[in-house]
Amino acid sequence: MRYGKRIDTLCSLLTPAKVFADVGCDHGYCSEYMLENGLCEKAILSDISKGSLAKAEALLAPYIRGGKAESVLGDGFKGVPSNVDEVLIAGMGGCEIVSILSDKKHGFMPKRFVFQPMHDAEKLRRYVLENGGYIERDYTFKDVKYYEVLVGGSVEGRGQVCDEPYTDAEYEFGRENLKKMPEAFCERLKKLIANVDKYLAEPSLQESSRMELVEKKARLQGVLNGEIK
């Protein structure tokens, strides 16, 4: 592993692109991966934080001087052209990513994307699928913590491929997780169930809260057992 499992996993999901945009780039490692491996002709490094962007600019200074990379200080897609071939947004909340995509002035559905939301993945799935996007990969992986990653793009120009609508469970847990039950996903479910059990053991727990937790545990257990799809 060069960058650590989380970043290496994200890099493995990126594909060749003429122009690649790393939004919320922070350190710039994914852009370095794309450029060093000749996977893009140009990388756009974008971040709202001047300090974070400076780290990426220092790492990729030779590429910036050579016109192979460009840094943009701004919020979301500000300064990022809508015709970029591939967009990575990682390490933000799902609602924050939705805000970037839906921004009235700068927002758009990328031709191809890799999104790694830190939370609220369900809201991000719903937005993508209800606003001109599709999802081809959607699963949980582990690097000390558990992460969810969505890979897809804009349905425009995709051809006649038509996906089955997501079920409520697929929106909540991810289609690939429910179909393939990867190890990290199963581990996460077991951890969530254990946390529910811990709360249920509290003697001062109100009855209404107890019922909600019992229902939550039953749903999680149903997913783990393959009964909920």
N, C-alpha and C positions, 0 to 999 in steps of 0.2 A: 504494500500500500504506500502510495506516495504522499497523499494529502490526508489520509485518515479515511475510515470506511464510509462516512457520510458523503464527503466530497467525491471520493472515488466512485461511489454508487451513482451520484448525479452525473459525473463525467461519462460513465458507461452508457448512460441513456441519451447522451447528445449525439447528433448525427451531422454529417457534412453539410455545411451551409455557406452560402456566399457571404452573407452578413449575419453575424451572431450578436445578440444583445443579452448582456448579463445585468439584469435590473435588481438593484440592491446588492451590488457586486461585492461589497466589503473588501476582502483580501485580494480578489481577482484570480483565484486559483483556477476556476473553471474556464475563464478566458485564456489563461496561460496554457491550459491543457488543449484547448481548441487550436490555438495559434501554433504551439510547439509541434503538434501532430498534423499540421496542414489541413485541419478540418474546416477552416473558414478563411476567406480572403481578408475579412475585416471583423474586428470585435468592437462592440460599443460597450463601454463600462459606465454604468449609471448608478448613482447613489445620492440620497438626499443628505447624507452626512459628508461634510468636507473632509473630516478626519479619515473616514473609511475609504473615501475615494482616493485620498492621498496614498494610502497603502497600496491600492491597486495600481495607481500611476507609477509608484516607485518600482513595483514588481515588473511592470510591463513597459518601462521607459524606453527600451530599444524598439519595441513594436510601435509605440506612439511616435517616436522620432521618425520611424520608417513609414508612417502613414498606414500601418496595418491595424492600429487600434486608436480609438478615440474615447476620451473621457467626457462624461456629461454630468454636471452637478445639477440635480433637480429631483422633483418628486414624481415617482411612478414613471409613466411613459413620456414625460416632458423631455423633449430633445431626442426621442427615439422614433425613427420613421416607421410608419405602419406597415411598410413593405419589407421589413426585415424577415429573413427566412426562418429564424429560430430564436425563441426567447426563453431564458431561464429566469425564474423568480423563486428563490429559496430562502428559507429562514424567516419568513413573515407569516402573520396570521392569515387564515383563509379569508376572513372579512376584508383584510387590508389588500389582499390580491384582487378580490372582487372589486374593491374601490378603484384600483388601478385600471382594471379592464373596463369598468363602466363609466369612468370619468368622461364627462360630456365633451371636454375639449381635446383630450389627448388619448382617451381610451380606445382600444380595439381588441379583437380576438386574433392572436398571432396565427400565422400560417402553421407553425409547429411550436409546441411549448413543452417545457418540463417545469412543473410547479411542485414545490415541496412546502406545503403549509405546516406551520407549527401547531395549529389547532383549527377548529371550524372547517375541517375538510369537507364535511357534508354540504355546507353552504356554498363552498367553491364548486363542488361537483354539480350542484343544482344550477348555479349560475352558468357554468360552461355549457351544460347540455340544453339549457333553455335559451341560450343567446348565441346560437350559431357555431357552437363548438362540438367536438367529439372527444372521447377518451378511449385510448387504445391500451394503456397500462394504468393500473390503479391498485397499489399494494403497499403493505407495511414492511419496513426493514428496521433493523436494530443496529445502533452504534452507541452503546451504553444506554441511551434513551431510545424510544420507539418513534419512528418517523413514517409519515405517509407521503407518497409521491404519485403525481398524476402526469401522464404523458399523453399528448393528443395534439389537437390543432383546430383550425377553422374548417367547417364542412364545405366552404366555398372552394370549388375546384377539386373536391375529393372524388368526384365521380358518382356512381350510383350505389355506393356502399351504404347500406341502411342498417343501423344497429337496433337491437331490441331495446325498448325503453327500460330504464333502470327501475328496479323495484325500490320500495322504501328502505329495505334492508341494504340494498346495494348503494343507495345514496348515503346511508349512515356508516357503513363499514367498508365499502369499496367492492366493486364487482370481482376483481381478480382475487381478492382475499377470500370471498365467499366460494368462488369456484375452485380455487387451488389450495386454500387453507395453508399458506406458508408458515413456517415455523415461528417467525417473529410475530405474526398475527395471532397465532394460537397462544403463544407466551403472553402476549398483551392481554388477551381475553382472560386468561387464568389470573393474571395480576389484578385486573379490574374486578373479577369475581371475588378474589381474596379481600380487596378493599371494601367491597360491599359487605362481606361477612364481618369485617371489623366494625363497621358502623352498626350493623344489626346486633352486634353483641353489647352495644351500649344500653345499659338499663334505663337511662333517662330519655331514650328515643321516643318521640311522640308517635302515636299510632298511625297518623296520616303519613308521616315520613317513613315509617316501617313498611307500610303497604307499597309505597312508591319504590323502596329499595328491593322488596321482594319481587315486584314486577320487573325491575331492572335486572336483577340476578337471573330471573327465569329467561329473559330475552337473551342475555349474554350466554347463558348455558345452552340455550337453544341454538344459537349461532355456533358455539363450540362443538356441539353434537351434530351439526350439519342439518338440523331440523328447520332452520330459518334461512331462506335464500333470498 
